[in-house]
Amino acid sequence: MYQYFNGLVIREGTEGIPAEKVEALFEDAGWARNTPNWQKEKFTLIFKNSTWAFTIWDKDDMIAMVRVLSDQIMAATIMDLIVRSDYQGRGIGRKLVALCLEKLPHGDWFAHTSANNFPFYEKCGFEVKDPAINGTCAYYGYIQARLDGHR
């Protein structure tokens, strides 16, 4: 499926997303650097194992992406929402969140993100809960991988 947003092309789907384009967005976001060649396939596999995904393109440049993990009935989690730094502030991130919410409009949505992104998600209609009352527990495997010398 294709849509258009302010002169950009939005593609829906989890297939055919070039690993090098995903890696470039991860690097721009500061989430990856110096990825070894043997690990580069993960940038494609994360989409193949996702429920839904949207990418935004400016001609041949992928400038934004989001992927979702969901049971497609009750709950979904937004993963890896990235807008390339030189395209931020144009409503692209909010558009991606809106497209996600359309997929499961009456479900419970969560966003896998850091605290500095809470204001963005609040603008998109998410609530930031007091973790002392109602929160999500997390185990970050990449932290242990760094401690073990693997990342």
Accessible surface in RSA format (square Angstrom, percent):
REM  Atomic radii and reference values for relative SASA: ProtOr
REM  Chains: A
REM  Algorithm: Lee & Richards
REM  Probe-radius: 1.40
REM  Slices: 20
REM RES _ NUM      All-atoms   Total-Side   Main-Chain    Non-polar    All polar
REM                ABS   REL    ABS   REL    ABS   REL    ABS   REL    ABS   REL
RES MET A   1   118.00  61.1  71.98  47.6  46.02 109.6  52.24  44.4  65.76  87.1
RES TYR A   2   139.25  65.0 115.54  65.7  23.71  61.7  74.80  56.2  64.45  79.5
RES GLN A   3    49.21  27.5  44.70  32.7   4.51  10.7  23.99  51.1  25.22  19.1
RES TYR A   4   164.65  76.9 138.07  78.6  26.58  69.2  98.32  73.9  66.33  81.8
RES PHE A   5    41.14  20.6  37.97  23.5   3.16   8.2  41.11  24.9   0.03   0.1
RES ASN A   6   116.55  80.4  74.48  72.0  42.07 101.3  34.94  84.1  81.60  78.9
RES GLY A   7    76.04  93.8   0.00   N/A  76.04  93.8  40.68 111.6  35.35  79.2
RES LEU A   8    12.84   7.2  12.60   9.0   0.24   0.6  12.84   9.0   0.00   0.0
RES VAL A   9    39.98  26.3  39.98  36.2   0.00   0.0  39.98  34.7   0.00   0.0
RES ILE A  10     0.18   0.1   0.09   0.1   0.10   0.2   0.09   0.1   0.10   0.3
RES ARG A  11    89.49  37.6  88.83  45.3   0.66   1.6  23.60  32.3  65.89  39.9
RES GLU A  12    43.21  24.8  26.19  19.8  17.02  40.5  10.48  20.3  32.73  26.7
RES GLY A  13    32.68  40.3   0.00   N/A  32.68  40.3  28.47  78.1   4.21   9.4
RES THR A  14    26.92  19.1  22.15  22.5   4.77  11.4   3.86   5.2  23.06  34.9
RES GLU A  15   127.03  72.9 107.09  81.0  19.94  47.5  61.21 118.4  65.82  53.7
RES GLY A  16    73.22  90.3   0.00   N/A  73.22  90.3  43.75 120.1  29.47  66.0
RES ILE A  17    13.18   7.5   9.11   6.8   4.07   9.8   9.70   7.0   3.48   9.4
RES PRO A  18    43.17  31.5  32.12  29.3  11.05  40.2  43.17  35.6   0.00   0.0
RES ALA A  19    23.99  22.1  20.98  32.4   3.01   6.9  21.14  29.8   2.85   7.5
RES GLU A  20   114.34  65.6 106.04  80.2   8.30  19.8  58.19 112.5  56.15  45.8
RES LYS A  21    58.07  28.3  56.24  34.5   1.83   4.4  30.16  27.1  27.91  29.7
RES VAL A  22     0.00   0.0   0.00   0.0   0.00   0.0   0.00   0.0   0.00   0.0
RES GLU A  23    17.23   9.9  17.23  13.0   0.00   0.0   4.57   8.8  12.66  10.3
RES ALA A  24    55.50  51.0  48.22  74.4   7.27  16.5  50.61  71.3   4.88  12.9
RES LEU A  25     1.44   0.8   1.34   1.0   0.11   0.3   1.42   1.0   0.02   0.1
RES PHE A  26    24.69  12.4  24.69  15.3   0.00   0.0  24.69  15.0   0.00   0.0
RES GLU A  27    82.17  47.2  66.30  50.2  15.87  37.8  19.78  38.3  62.39  50.9
RES ASP A  28    61.77  43.3  29.62  29.5  32.16  76.0  15.76  37.1  46.02  45.9
RES ALA A  29    41.09  37.8   8.76  13.5  32.34  73.6  19.96  28.1  21.14  56.0
RES GLY A  30    59.20  73.0   0.00   N/A  59.20  73.0  31.88  87.5  27.32  61.2
RES TRP A  31   109.58  44.0  86.65  41.9  22.92  53.8  71.32  38.0  38.26  62.1
RES ALA A  32    17.59  16.2   5.21   8.0  12.39  28.2  13.58  19.1   4.02  10.6
RES ARG A  33   180.54  75.8 162.57  82.9  17.98  42.8  59.83  81.8 120.71  73.2
RES ASN A  34   135.90  93.7 105.84 102.3  30.06  72.4  39.37  94.7  96.53  93.3
RES THR A  35    13.43   9.6   2.59   2.6  10.84  25.8   2.61   3.5  10.82  16.4
RES PRO A  36    58.38  42.5  47.21  43.0  11.17  40.6  58.38  48.2   0.00   0.0
RES ASN A  37   126.71  87.4 108.16 104.5  18.56  44.7  33.40  80.4  93.32  90.2
RES TRP A  38   186.29  74.8 161.56  78.2  24.73  58.1 157.31  83.9  28.98  47.0
RES GLN A  39    35.63  19.9  32.31  23.6   3.32   7.9   9.41  20.0  26.22  19.9
RES LYS A  40    66.22  32.3  66.22  40.6   0.00   0.0  46.87  42.2  19.35  20.6
RES GLU A  41   113.15  65.0 104.20  78.8   8.95  21.3  38.37  74.2  74.78  61.1
RES LYS A  42    61.62  30.1  61.53  37.8   0.09   0.2  51.06  46.0  10.56  11.3
RES PHE A  43     2.72   1.4   2.72   1.7   0.00   0.0   2.72   1.7   0.00   0.0
RES THR A  44    34.92  24.8  34.82  35.3   0.10   0.2  27.74  37.3   7.17  10.8
RES LEU A  45    75.23  41.9  75.23  53.8   0.00   0.0  75.23  52.8   0.00   0.0
RES ILE A  46    37.65  21.4  33.12  24.7   4.53  10.9  37.49  27.0   0.16   0.4
RES PHE A  47     0.92   0.5   0.92   0.6   0.00   0.0   0.92   0.6   0.00   0.0
RES LYS A  48   108.51  52.9  84.91  52.1  23.59  56.2  34.12  30.7  74.39  79.2
RES ASN A  49   117.21  80.8  91.90  88.8  25.31  60.9  32.39  78.0  84.82  82.0
RES SER A  50    12.27  10.4   0.00   0.0  12.27  28.3   0.86   1.8  11.42  16.0
RES THR A  51    35.72  25.4  11.46  11.6  24.26  57.8   9.33  12.5  26.39  39.9
RES TRP A  52    30.83  12.4  28.38  13.7   2.45   5.8  19.23  10.3  11.60  18.8
RES ALA A  53     0.08   0.1   0.00   0.0   0.08   0.2   0.00   0.0   0.08   0.2
RES PHE A  54     2.06   1.0   2.05   1.3   0.01   0.0   2.06   1.2   0.00   0.0
RES THR A  55     3.25   2.3   3.13   3.2   0.12   0.3   0.28   0.4   2.97   4.5
RES ILE A  56     0.00   0.0   0.00   0.0   0.00   0.0   0.00   0.0   0.00   0.0
RES TRP A  57    12.50   5.0  12.06   5.8   0.44   1.0  12.06   6.4   0.44   0.7
RES ASP A  58    35.96  25.2  33.97  33.8   1.99   4.7   3.02   7.1  32.94  32.8
RES LYS A  59   180.77  88.2 152.33  93.5  28.44  67.7 124.93 112.4  55.85  59.5
RES ASP A  60   116.95  81.9 112.66 112.1   4.29  10.1  32.75  77.1  84.20  84.0
RES ASP A  61    66.69  46.7  65.72  65.4   0.96   2.3   2.43   5.7  64.26  64.1
RES MET A  62     7.12   3.7   0.00   0.0   7.12  17.0   0.00   0.0   7.12   9.4
RES ILE A  63     0.00   0.0   0.00   0.0   0.00   0.0   0.00   0.0   0.00   0.0
RES ALA A  64     0.00   0.0   0.00   0.0   0.00   0.0   0.00   0.0   0.00   0.0
RES MET A  65     0.00   0.0   0.00   0.0   0.00   0.0   0.00   0.0   0.00   0.0
RES VAL A  66     0.00   0.0   0.00   0.0   0.00   0.0   0.00   0.0   0.00   0.0
RES ARG A  67    24.16  10.1  24.16  12.3   0.00   0.0   0.00   0.0  24.16  14.6
RES VAL A  68     0.01   0.0   0.01   0.0   0.00   0.0   0.01   0.0   0.00   0.0
RES LEU A  69    69.83  38.9  66.47  47.6   3.36   8.4  66.87  47.0   2.95   8.0
RES SER A  70    26.84  22.7   0.00   0.0  26.84  61.8   7.37  15.7  19.47  27.3
RES ASP A  71    82.10  57.5  56.01  55.7  26.09  61.7  45.09 106.1  37.01  36.9
RES GLN A  72   107.55  60.1  89.32  65.3  18.23  43.4  14.42  30.7  93.12  70.6
RES ILE A  73   136.57  77.7 117.19  87.3  19.38  46.7 120.38  86.7  16.19  43.9
RES MET A  74   131.84  68.3 126.98  84.0   4.85  11.6  91.08  77.4  40.76  54.0
RES ALA A  75    33.89  31.2  32.67  50.4   1.23   2.8  32.85  46.3   1.04   2.8
RES ALA A  76     2.25   2.1   0.00   0.0   2.25   5.1   2.10   3.0   0.15   0.4
RES THR A  77    37.48  26.7  37.48  38.0   0.00   0.0  16.53  22.2  20.95  31.7
RES ILE A  78     0.88   0.5   0.78   0.6   0.10   0.2   0.78   0.6   0.10   0.3
RES MET A  79    32.10  16.6  32.00  21.2   0.10   0.2  28.09  23.9   4.01   5.3
RES ASP A  80    20.60  14.4  18.46  18.4   2.14   5.1   0.18   0.4  20.43  20.4
RES LEU A  81    29.94  16.7  12.11   8.7  17.84  44.8  12.11   8.5  17.84  48.0
RES ILE A  82     6.56   3.7   2.61   1.9   3.94   9.5   6.56   4.7   0.00   0.0
RES VAL A  83    16.94  11.1  11.24  10.2   5.70  13.7  11.24   9.8   5.70  15.5
RES ARG A  84    60.60  25.4  60.60  30.9   0.00   0.0  21.50  29.4  39.10  23.7
RES SER A  85    67.78  57.3  52.43  70.0  15.35  35.3  34.19  72.8  33.59  47.1
RES ASP A  86    87.79  61.5  64.82  64.5  22.98  54.3  49.33 116.1  38.46  38.4
RES TYR A  87    21.71  10.1  21.71  12.4   0.00   0.0   5.44   4.1  16.27  20.1
RES GLN A  88   111.27  62.2  88.96  65.0  22.32  53.1  27.39  58.3  83.88  63.6
RES GLY A  89    87.56 108.0   0.00   N/A  87.56 108.0  42.30 116.1  45.27 101.4
RES ARG A  90   132.75  55.7 114.36  58.3  18.39  43.8  47.94  65.5  84.81  51.4
RES GLY A  91    34.15  42.1   0.00   N/A  34.15  42.1  24.36  66.8   9.79  21.9
RES ILE A  92     2.53   1.4   1.16   0.9   1.37   3.3   1.16   0.8   1.37   3.7
RES GLY A  93    10.05  12.4   0.00   N/A  10.05  12.4   5.09  14.0   4.96  11.1
RES ARG A  94   122.06  51.3 117.35  59.8   4.72  11.2  35.38  48.4  86.68  52.5
RES LYS A  95    53.81  26.3  49.11  30.1   4.70  11.2  13.75  12.4  40.07  42.7
RES LEU A  96     0.00   0.0   0.00   0.0   0.00   0.0   0.00   0.0   0.00   0.0
RES VAL A  97     1.35   0.9   1.35   1.2   0.00   0.0   1.35   1.2   0.00   0.0
RES ALA A  98    45.57  41.9  40.27  62.1   5.31  12.1  44.35  62.5   1.23   3.3
RES LEU A  99     4.28   2.4   3.45   2.5   0.84   2.1   3.45   2.4   0.84   2.3
RES CYS A 100     0.08   0.1   0.00   0.0   0.08   0.2   0.08   0.2   0.00   0.0
RES LEU A 101    51.44  28.6  50.59  36.2   0.85   2.1  50.91  35.8   0.52   1.4
RES GLU A 102   116.39  66.8  94.47  71.5  21.92  52.2  43.62  84.4  72.77  59.4
RES LYS A 103    72.76  35.5  49.86  30.6  22.90  54.5  19.14  17.2  53.61  57.1
RES LEU A 104    17.49   9.7  17.43  12.5   0.05   0.1  17.49  12.3   0.00   0.0
RES PRO A 105    94.04  68.5  64.36  58.7  29.68 107.9  67.58  55.8  26.46 164.5
RES HIS A 106   179.66  98.2 144.55 100.5  35.12  89.8 105.72 109.0  73.94  86.0
RES GLY A 107    17.86  22.0   0.00   N/A  17.86  22.0   2.49   6.8  15.37  34.4
RES ASP A 108    88.40  61.9  84.39  84.0   4.00   9.5  13.41  31.6  74.99  74.8
RES TRP A 109    34.09  13.7  13.14   6.4  20.95  49.2  13.08   7.0  21.01  34.1
RES PHE A 110    97.51  48.8  94.15  58.3   3.36   8.7  97.51  59.1   0.00   0.0
RES ALA A 111    28.09  25.8   4.77   7.4  23.32  53.0   4.97   7.0  23.13  61.3
RES HIS A 112    88.54  48.4  72.66  50.5  15.88  40.6  33.01  34.0  55.52  64.6
RES THR A 113    38.90  27.7   7.10   7.2  31.80  75.8  16.74  22.5  22.16  33.5
RES SER A 114    61.30  51.8  51.47  68.7   9.83  22.6  48.70 103.7  12.60  17.7
RES ALA A 115    68.42  62.9  55.71  86.0  12.71  28.9  55.91  78.7  12.51  33.1
RES ASN A 116   123.06  84.9  90.14  87.1  32.92  79.3  49.03 118.0  74.03  71.6
RES ASN A 117    56.54  39.0  55.58  53.7   0.96   2.3   4.56  11.0  51.98  50.2
RES PHE A 118    74.47  37.3  74.47  46.1   0.00   0.0  74.47  45.1   0.00   0.0
RES PRO A 119    74.74  54.5  72.84  66.4   1.89   6.9  73.90  61.0   0.83   5.2
RES PHE A 120    55.88  28.0  51.84  32.1   4.04  10.5  53.81  32.6   2.07   5.9
RES TYR A 121    10.70   5.0  10.70   6.1   0.00   0.0   6.72   5.1   3.98   4.9
RES GLU A 122    91.69  52.6  76.16  57.6  15.52  37.0  21.97  42.5  69.72  56.9
RES LYS A 123   138.97  67.8 115.69  71.0  23.28  55.4  68.95  62.1  70.02  74.6
RES CYS A 124    22.46  17.0   2.70   3.0  19.76  46.4  10.03  25.4  12.43  13.4
RES GLY A 125    64.10  79.0   0.00   N/A  64.10  79.0  35.76  98.1  28.34  63.5
RES PHE A 126    33.06  16.5  20.46  12.7  12.60  32.8  26.69  16.2   6.37  18.2
RES GLU A 127   130.52  74.9 103.22  78.1  27.31  65.0  42.08  81.4  88.44  72.2
RES VAL A 128    63.30  41.7  32.46  29.4  30.84  74.3  35.75  31.1  27.55  74.7
RES LYS A 129   103.72  50.6  88.58  54.4  15.13  36.0  55.46  49.9  48.26  51.4
RES ASP A 130    75.26  52.7  61.69  61.4  13.57  32.1  29.38  69.1  45.88  45.8
RES PRO A 131   113.14  82.5  92.34  84.2  20.80  75.6  92.72  76.6  20.42 126.9
RES ALA A 132    95.96  88.2  50.95  78.6  45.00 102.4  63.04  88.8  32.92  87.2
RES ILE A 133   146.51  83.4 112.42  83.8  34.09  82.2 117.49  84.6  29.02  78.8
RES ASN A 134    82.49  56.9  76.74  74.2   5.75  13.9  17.71  42.6  64.78  62.6
RES GLY A 135    51.52  63.5   0.00   N/A  51.52  63.5  18.71  51.4  32.81  73.5
RES THR A 136   115.63  82.2  81.21  82.3  34.42  82.0  67.41  90.5  48.22  72.9
RES CYS A 137   128.89  97.5 101.89 113.6  27.00  63.5  42.39 107.4  86.50  93.3
RES ALA A 138    66.87  61.5  23.59  36.4  43.28  98.4  32.38  45.6  34.49  91.4
RES TYR A 139   172.31  80.4 143.33  81.5  28.98  75.4 126.74  95.2  45.56  56.2
RES TYR A 140    87.45  40.8  78.95  44.9   8.50  22.1  53.82  40.4  33.63  41.5
RES GLY A 141    37.75  46.6   0.00   N/A  37.75  46.6  25.40  69.7  12.35  27.7
RES TYR A 142    89.34  41.7  82.31  46.8   7.03  18.3  49.08  36.9  40.26  49.6
RES ILE A 143    82.59  47.0  82.01  61.1   0.59   1.4  82.43  59.4   0.17   0.5
RES GLN A 144    75.05  42.0  74.16  54.2   0.89   2.1  24.93  53.1  50.12  38.0
RES ALA A 145    22.66  20.8  18.96  29.3   3.70   8.4  22.11  31.1   0.55   1.5
RES ARG A 146   128.79  54.1 113.17  57.7  15.61  37.2  38.14  52.1  90.64  54.9
RES LEU A 147   135.93  75.7 102.01  73.0  33.92  85.3 105.87  74.4  30.05  80.9
RES ASP A 148    81.28  56.9  52.35  52.1  28.93  68.4  16.90  39.8  64.38  64.2
RES GLY A 149    64.31  79.3   0.00   N/A  64.31  79.3  31.62  86.8  32.68  73.2
RES HIS A 150   128.73  70.4 109.07  75.8  19.66  50.3  75.77  78.1  52.96  61.6
RES ARG A 151   135.08  56.7  76.53  39.0  58.55 139.4  54.65  74.7  80.43  48.7
END  Absolute sums over single chains surface
CHAIN  1 A     9551.2       7265.9       2285.2       5071.3       4479.9
END  Absolute sums over all chains
TOTAL          9551.2       7265.9       2285.2       5071.3       4479.9
